[in-house]
Amino acid sequence: MCKEYRWRFPGRRHKTEVLIPELERSESLLAAGGLRPFANCTPFKELPVFDAYRATLREKWRNDGPAARWTNWRRPDWARVEVSIFL
């Protein structure tokens, strides 16, 4: 994530980059048993979680605008929003 941020915003560092060493030292405070599955808090319960969140973003961009911008990067294939024009 930090590399991506530096790529998009040359000369800047994301705040989490400063915190990573501290977070690594705190690993022992995490609950045993590993990560839990991601929660699907979207209206698209029938989709796998990542696809559901992508669909939610596309729906938001289509209905609420403005669509997202990609800084120093191309738009990902999943982010294509179909726009209907009514005359």
Buried (B, 14 or more C-beta within 10 A) or exposed (E): EEEEBBEEEEEEEBEEBEEEEEEEEEEEEEEEEEEEEEEBEBEBEEBEBEBBBBBBBBBEBEEEEEBEEEEEEEEEEEBEBEEEEEE
